[in-house]
Amino acid sequence: MDSGHFVRALCLVLVLISFSLNPVAAQSAVQIDEIIQLTDETVYLNALDSDESNVLAIGDDGVVLLIPPEQPSGTETLAPITDEDLLAVDFHPAGNALIVGESGEIIRYDHQDRRLSNVSGTGAVELSTLTAVSWNTNGAWAYIASDTGLIWRFRSLVEGSEMVPIENTKSSTVQAIDCHSIIRLCVVVTKSDGIALIDADHQISWIGGSSVIWTDVECAFGNNPECIAVGSNQNLATIHLDDSIDGGSSMDAVVLTEAGGEFTHICAHSSDRMMVAMVPFGLIEHDVTKEDSFPWLDHADIASTEDEIATRQVTCSWGTGMDDGWILNDRGRVARFVPDNEIDNPLISSIVGYALTVVIVISVPGIVLGLIFMNSPSMQASYNRWRRRRKGIEPSLKDRREERRRKRES
């Protein structure tokens, strides 16, 4: 066999795997308990970020809402300092936040006096539409990106601000950036150029995924070395981070075929739980540790009774407890979700059950091959059994043989 045929055969062995679980009708794990309108003013919200103390929601015409996580009824509309549309926000590890938007707008939120101020020395981006921002691991630099694919590293100094362009960027819109809180890597997702990593030396490397329109990315808390990206056609990617000298970062992608909507945002709720926001209005829970996704708040369950919240797009959500929290729509309404006490089947979700059907798209370090193999029922069954055994759900072949031997002897 020549080398070309061998490489193609090896790729098939590695990635021609997919599996499909039996479809299960969607069922929400939670129900809406309360709805609050945050402001009497008409607002169009684009993004939010949260830390341990506060939630910041930003939107068109320079609006910034400061939301108490536990009591959103106490929301404060901060005094605006621009009428430009604001598009992205990220909290600094020390508690302040950086906000970016159209016409090169860069705004600092000071958590001590709860006010906004313009950032000086940003002339290099004054004509750009800034679409993403994230502070790096130690908070020394923020990465700021634009709709033309350019990315800068930014920091404030006593003598003014410093903005340095990152090399090896591409040309499509940067949709989001998120940096891990411990591992010294940041993940960049774009509209048509795929996914990239930025290392501690501000070097960018592209790892694939250009066939998907990626919409958002969120990194897990603490020592969990994963970031989760979501994109078009119900794609969800897990980026496994490795900032060692060898740099063995990799990416796996799946398609959540029963999600029931398109993915728009992803928000962290705890160290291993994230919520994927969808259109039409709904949430999917993603367990980072288990690498599984579960129904959380299904649009069909609330569309007929909660139309004042469900007819708009999800901005994002945050958690206030193990299984409760708030979900914010783009018109400034928040809905509190709590566990649905009527669900008592322990086989339905992480609180309530079954994992959504997925198709494995790729699982090769650093490269998205985009190859789906769906025509082998025997391969699907074998892989599904292996996956269940790995999670301790199904006994191994050895265990089954031992069980049969014990039955014969008895």
C-alpha positions in Angstrom: 0.0 0.0 0.0 1.5 3.4 -1.0 1.8 6.2 1.6 -1.2 8.1 0.2 -3.5 5.1 0.5 -2.1 4.4 4.0 -2.8 7.9 5.3 -6.3 7.8 3.9 -7.0 4.4 5.5 -5.6 5.6 8.8 -7.8 8.7 8.7 -10.8 6.4 8.1 -9.9 4.2 11.0 -9.6 7.3 13.3 -12.6 9.2 12.3 -15.2 7.1 10.4 -17.1 6.7 13.6 -20.6 8.1 14.4 -23.4 7.0 16.6 -27.1 7.8 16.9 -29.1 7.1 20.0 -32.8 6.4 19.8 -34.8 9.6 19.5 -36.5 10.8 22.7 -39.1 13.5 22.8 -37.7 16.7 24.3 -38.7 17.5 27.9 -37.7 20.5 29.9 -35.7 19.9 33.1 -36.9 23.2 34.5 -39.9 25.5 34.4 -40.3 29.3 34.4 -41.1 30.6 37.9 -41.0 34.4 37.6 -40.5 37.0 34.8 -39.1 40.5 35.5 -38.8 43.5 33.1 -35.4 45.0 34.0 -36.1 48.5 32.7 -39.0 50.7 31.5 -36.9 51.9 28.6 -36.9 50.1 25.2 -33.6 48.1 25.0 -32.0 45.8 22.5 -29.4 43.7 24.3 -26.5 42.0 22.5 -24.3 40.3 25.2 -23.8 39.7 28.9 -21.0 38.6 31.2 -21.0 37.8 34.9 -18.6 37.4 37.8 -19.2 36.4 41.3 -20.9 39.7 42.2 -22.6 41.2 39.2 -24.0 40.6 35.7 -23.4 43.2 33.0 -25.7 43.3 30.0 -24.9 45.6 27.1 -26.8 46.6 23.9 -27.6 49.0 21.2 -27.4 52.8 21.7 -24.8 52.4 24.5 -27.0 50.8 27.0 -25.3 49.0 30.0 -27.4 47.3 32.7 -25.8 46.3 36.0 -27.8 43.3 37.2 -27.6 41.8 40.8 -27.4 38.0 40.0 -29.8 36.9 42.8 -32.2 39.8 42.6 -32.6 41.1 39.0 -35.4 43.4 40.2 -32.6 45.7 41.6 -31.1 46.3 38.1 -29.4 49.6 37.5 -29.1 51.3 34.1 -25.7 52.9 34.1 -25.3 56.5 32.8 -24.5 56.1 29.1 -21.4 57.7 27.7 -22.0 56.7 24.0 -24.8 56.1 21.6 -22.9 53.5 19.7 -24.1 49.9 19.7 -22.1 47.8 22.2 -21.4 44.2 21.2 -19.1 42.4 23.7 -18.1 42.6 27.3 -15.7 40.7 29.6 -14.9 41.0 33.3 -11.3 41.4 34.4 -10.2 39.0 37.2 -10.0 42.0 39.5 -13.7 43.0 39.0 -13.6 45.8 36.4 -14.9 45.0 32.9 -14.1 46.0 29.3 -16.9 46.7 26.8 -16.4 47.1 23.0 -18.7 48.0 20.1 -19.2 49.9 16.9 -16.9 52.7 15.7 -14.0 51.4 17.7 -15.8 52.0 21.0 -13.9 50.7 24.1 -15.4 51.4 27.5 -14.2 50.6 31.0 -16.6 49.6 33.7 -15.3 50.4 37.2 -16.8 48.1 39.8 -15.9 50.3 42.8 -17.8 53.4 41.8 -20.1 51.6 39.3 -19.5 53.9 36.4 -18.4 53.8 32.8 -15.5 55.7 31.3 -13.9 55.9 27.8 -10.6 54.3 27.2 -8.0 56.6 25.7 -5.3 55.8 23.2 -7.4 53.6 21.0 -7.1 55.5 17.7 -5.9 52.4 15.9 -9.4 50.9 16.0 -11.6 54.0 15.9 -13.0 53.0 12.5 -13.5 49.3 13.4 -16.6 47.4 14.5 -15.3 45.6 17.6 -17.1 42.3 18.0 -15.2 40.4 20.8 -13.1 41.0 23.9 -11.5 38.8 26.5 -8.9 39.3 29.2 -6.1 36.7 29.1 -5.3 34.3 32.0 -3.5 36.7 34.3 -5.4 39.8 33.3 -2.3 41.6 31.9 -3.7 41.9 28.4 -7.1 41.9 26.8 -7.7 40.6 23.3 -10.0 42.7 21.2 -11.2 41.7 17.8 -13.2 43.1 14.9 -15.6 42.2 12.1 -12.7 42.2 9.6 -10.9 39.5 11.5 -8.2 41.7 13.0 -7.2 41.0 16.6 -5.3 43.3 18.9 -3.8 42.9 22.4 -4.6 45.8 24.6 -3.5 47.0 28.0 -3.8 50.2 30.1 -0.6 51.9 31.3 0.0 55.0 33.4 1.1 56.9 30.3 -1.9 55.6 28.2 -3.2 52.6 26.5 -1.2 50.2 24.3 -2.8 48.3 21.3 -0.6 45.9 19.4 -2.0 43.9 16.3 -1.8 40.1 16.4 -0.1 38.5 13.4 -1.5 35.6 11.4 -5.1 36.7 11.7 -7.6 36.0 8.9 -10.4 38.1 7.3 -13.8 36.9 8.6 -15.6 38.3 11.5 -14.4 37.2 14.9 -17.5 36.2 16.7 -16.1 35.6 20.2 -12.9 35.1 22.2 -12.6 33.5 25.6 -9.5 32.9 27.7 -9.1 30.1 30.2 -8.7 31.2 33.9 -5.7 28.9 34.6 -4.4 27.4 31.3 -2.5 30.1 29.4 -4.5 29.8 26.2 -7.4 31.7 24.6 -9.9 30.4 22.0 -11.0 32.5 19.0 -14.1 31.6 17.0 -14.9 33.1 13.6 -17.7 33.3 11.1 -15.9 31.5 8.3 -12.3 30.9 9.1 -12.8 28.3 11.9 -11.2 28.3 15.4 -7.9 29.5 16.6 -5.8 29.5 19.8 -3.8 32.4 21.2 -0.9 31.4 23.4 0.9 33.1 26.3 3.3 34.8 23.7 0.3 36.2 21.8 0.9 33.8 18.9 -2.1 32.6 17.0 -2.6 29.1 15.5 -5.6 27.9 13.5 -6.9 24.5 14.4 -9.7 24.0 11.9 -13.5 24.1 11.8 -13.9 26.5 8.8 -16.9 24.6 7.5 -19.0 25.9 10.5 -20.2 29.4 11.3 -19.1 29.6 14.9 -21.2 31.9 17.1 -19.7 31.8 20.6 -17.2 30.1 22.9 -16.9 29.7 26.7 -14.1 28.2 28.7 -14.6 26.0 31.8 -13.7 27.3 35.2 -10.8 26.1 37.3 -8.6 23.2 36.4 -11.0 21.8 33.8 -8.9 22.2 30.5 -11.8 22.6 28.1 -13.5 25.3 26.2 -16.8 24.8 24.4 -17.7 26.5 21.1 -21.1 26.5 19.4 -22.1 27.1 15.8 -24.4 26.7 12.9 -26.3 23.5 12.2 -26.2 22.5 15.8 -22.4 22.1 15.9 -20.8 21.9 19.3 -17.0 21.7 19.7 -14.8 20.8 22.7 -11.4 22.3 22.6 -9.0 20.4 24.8 -6.3 22.9 26.0 -2.7 22.0 26.6 -0.2 24.9 27.2 2.8 22.7 27.7 5.9 23.1 25.6 4.7 20.3 23.3 1.3 22.0 22.9 -1.0 19.1 22.4 -4.3 21.0 22.2 -7.0 19.3 20.2 -10.6 19.6 19.2 -13.6 17.3 19.0 -16.9 18.3 17.3 -20.4 16.9 17.4 -23.7 17.7 15.9 -26.6 17.7 18.3 -29.2 16.4 15.9 -32.2 16.7 18.4 -31.4 20.2 19.7 -34.5 21.8 18.3 -32.9 25.1 17.3 -29.9 27.0 16.2 -27.1 27.8 18.7 -26.4 31.5 19.4 -24.6 31.8 22.7 -23.0 29.7 25.4 -22.8 30.7 29.1 -21.0 29.1 32.0 -23.1 28.2 35.1 -20.5 26.3 37.2 -17.1 24.6 36.8 -18.5 21.8 34.6 -22.0 23.0 33.5 -22.8 25.4 30.6 -26.0 26.5 29.0 -26.3 26.7 25.2 -28.8 29.4 24.1 -30.9 28.7 21.0 -33.3 30.2 18.4 -36.2 29.7 18.9 -35.9 30.6 22.6 -34.6 27.7 24.6 -31.6 26.3 26.5 -29.5 23.1 26.4 -27.4 22.0 29.3 -23.9 20.9 28.4 -21.9 18.9 31.0 -18.2 19.5 30.3 -16.9 16.6 32.4 -19.3 14.1 30.9 -19.0 15.6 27.4 -22.8 15.2 27.1 -25.6 17.6 26.3 -29.1 17.5 27.8 -32.5 19.1 27.3 -32.9 22.0 29.8 -35.6 24.5 28.7 -37.5 23.5 25.6 -39.2 26.1 23.5 -42.3 24.0 23.0 -42.8 23.8 26.8 -43.0 27.6 27.3 -44.1 29.0 23.9 -47.8 28.8 24.7 -47.6 30.2 28.3 -44.6 32.5 28.4 -44.8 34.3 25.1 -43.5 37.6 26.7 -40.1 36.0 27.1 -40.2 33.1 24.6 -40.8 35.2 21.5 -37.5 37.0 21.7 -33.9 35.8 21.4 -31.9 34.6 24.3 -29.0 37.0 25.2 -27.6 34.5 27.8 -28.2 33.1 31.2 -26.5 32.7 34.6 -26.9 30.3 37.5 -27.8 31.0 41.1 -27.9 27.5 42.4 -27.4 23.9 41.4 -30.4 23.7 39.1 -31.9 27.3 39.1 -30.9 30.6 37.6 -32.0 33.3 35.2 -32.3 33.6 31.5 -32.2 37.0 29.8 -33.8 37.9 26.4 -32.7 40.7 24.1 -35.5 43.0 25.1 -34.5 43.2 28.8 -36.8 40.6 30.3 -35.4 37.9 32.6 -37.1 34.7 33.6 -36.2 32.6 36.6 -36.0 28.9 36.0 -36.4 26.3 38.7 -36.4 22.4 38.6 -39.6 20.9 37.4 -40.8 18.9 40.3 -43.2 16.9 38.1 -40.2 15.2 36.5 -39.4 12.1 38.7 -37.8 9.7 36.2 -34.1 9.4 37.1 -33.3 8.3 33.5 -34.4 11.7 32.0 -31.3 14.1 31.9 -28.4 15.3 34.1 -31.1 16.4 36.5 -33.6 14.9 34.4 -31.9 12.7 31.9 -31.1 11.4 28.6 -28.3 12.8 26.4 -29.3 14.4 23.1 -28.6 12.5 20.0 -25.2 13.4 18.6 -23.2 12.6 15.5 -19.4 12.7 16.0 -17.9 14.9 13.4 -14.2 14.9 14.3 -11.7 13.7 16.9 -8.2 14.4 15.6 -5.7 16.6 17.4 -5.6 20.0 15.9 -7.5 19.4 12.7 -11.2 19.4 11.7 -11.7 16.7 9.0 -15.4 17.2 8.8 -16.0 13.6 7.9 -19.3 11.9 9.1 -19.7 8.2 8.7 -23.4 7.2 9.2 -24.0 4.1 7.2 -22.8 1.3 9.4 -25.3 0.2 12.1 -22.8 -2.4 13.4 -20.1 0.3 13.9 -22.6 2.6 15.5 -23.7 -0.1 17.9 -20.1 -1.1 18.8 -19.1 2.5 19.4 -22.2 3.2 21.5 -21.4 0.1 23.7 -17.8 1.3 24.1 -18.9 4.8 25.1 -21.4 3.4 27.6 -18.8 1.1 29.1 -16.4 4.0 29.4 -19.0 5.9 31.5 -19.8 2.9 33.6 -23.3 2.6 32.2 -22.9 -0.8 30.5 -20.8 -3.8 31.7 -17.8 -4.9 29.8 -17.6 -8.2 27.8 -15.5 -9.7 30.6 -18.1 -8.7 33.2 -20.9 -10.2 31.1 -19.0 -13.5 30.7 -18.4 -13.7 34.4 -22.1 -13.1 35.0 -23.1 -15.9 32.7 -20.6 -18.2 34.3 -22.0 -17.5 37.8 -25.5 -18.2 36.5 -24.5 -21.6 35.0 -22.7 -22.6 38.2 -25.7 -21.7 40.4 
